[in-house]
Amino acid sequence: MTQETTLSDQEILALAMQVVADQFVGSMATVDFDGRPHVRYMGGSPVADGLNKLYTLTGRKTRKIKQLERNPAVSWLFSREGYEEIVTLHGKARVLSAPVVSQQVWDRLADSARRYVMNVLSNPENVEFVTIETEVESVEYLCPSRGLVAPRVIPMGAAAA
């Protein structure tokens, strides 16, 4: 049985940030018009601000954009291979059209994610892409090898204090 390691909120946030930065691709959940969750793989990248905000690119006419316009609540899930560390981010998303932000996100994308975005944009329905900005409200971190077998939840407002 692993002993729980005592880590400060700031240490947990640093570990969570490293998982998100290293893994890049996670699962993003939205809610549809009937209240059903929808989950899809997305590349998520903090551009700045630590884990306060997470950015991703998508086509303007995608289902997820319509879902976010109605209900901005989202959750993101990132994990290391073997699920040794699992990070869940909860927050509110908004759609940004500013090309400068989209360029910053594009510059941080891995080559495989760029190929995926270009494939999405090759669809005549998605000729324009936008940035989804998630303002992270809380972070959950789970790491059995550190003794954190129940998620440690950190509200972002409290972490800054």
N, C-alpha and C positions, 0 to 999 in steps of 0.2 A: 504494500500500500504506500502510495507516495504522500509525503508530508506537504501540506499547502505552504507555498512560498508566500511570504509577506511582501507584496509589491505595492508601491504607491500608485495613485491614479495616474500620475505623469509617466511612471515606468510602464504601466499597462498601455497607456496611449502610445508610447514610443514603440512598444512591441506590436501593437495593432497596426500602426502606421507602416511598420516594416513589412508586415504580411501583405497589406494592400499594395504597397509600392512594388514588392517582389512578384506578387502573383498577377497583378493588373487585371486579369479577367475574373469576374465574379458573377454572381447571379443577382439580378435586379428584379424585385417584386413590385408590381403595381396592383391596383384594384379596378376591375371593370365596372360597367354601368349596373350590373346585377349584383355587385358586391363580391364577385369571385376573384380570387387572387390569380395573377398571371406572372410567371417567372420566366426570365430569359437570361442567357449569357450575354454579358456586356463588358466591354473594357472600361474600367473606371480609373480615373487618375486624379490625385490631388495635384493641382497646379501650384498652389501655395497654401498658406494657412494651416498646415498640418492636416488633421482630419476634420477640420471645421467644414470644409466644402469638398465635394467630389464631383468630377466632371466626366461626361461621356458625350459622344456624338451619335446622331441618328438622323434618319430622313424625316423631314417635316411632316409628311403625311402618313406616318406609321400609327399603328393602333395605340402604342404606348403614349404617344403625344396626346391623343384624344382622351385616354384614360387619365393622364396627368392634369389635363385642363379641368376635368371634373373633380378629381380627387388627387391632390399633390402628395399624399402620404406614400412613402416608399421604404423599402428595406433592401439592403445589399448584403450579400454573404460572400466572404472570401475565405479560402482555407489553403493551408500548405498541403503538399502531397502527403498522403497518408493521414490527413486530418489531424495532424499533431497540434496545429494551432488553427482556431476558427474565430473569425471576426465577423460580427454582424453590426451593420450601421443602420440606424433608423433615422428618418428625417423627412423633410418636405422638399419636393423638387419643383423647379420652375424651368421654363423653356427660354433660352436666350438666343437671339438672332445675331448678336454682335459678331462680326467676322474676326475681330481681334481675339476674342476669347476662344472662338472655334479654332483659330490658327494655333494658339497656345496649346490647346488640347491635342490637335493634330500633330504638333511637333513632339509630343510626349508618347504618342502611340507606338507600339511595337509594329514591326513590319507586317506580321500576320494580321494585326488589327486593322492596319491601313488597307490591306488587301480586302478584308471583309467589308469595310466602309465603302471602298470603291465598288465592290460587287453590289452592295445595297443601292448605291447611287446610280448604277448602270440600269436599274429598273426605271422606266419612264415615269412611274408614280412618285419616285423619290429623287427628283433632280436637284433638290435643295436640301442641305443638311443643316441642322441646328445643334446647339449644345444644350444638354440637360445638366443643370446645376443642382446638386443635392446639398441642402444645408443640413448638416448632420446634427441631430438633437441628442443622440445617445450612442454609445459604443458598447458592445458586448464582446468580451474576450474569454476564450476557453482554451486551456492548455493542460491536458492531463499530466504531461511530464513535469510540469511545475506545480502540480497539486491542485490546479484550478479545474476541477471536474464539473463544477456548476458555473455557468457563465457569470463573469464579473461584469456588472452593468455600471457604466460611468456616464452620467448626464453631462453633456458638453458644457453647459453653463457652470456647473459645479467644478469641472476640471480646470477651468480658467482661473478660478478663485485661489 
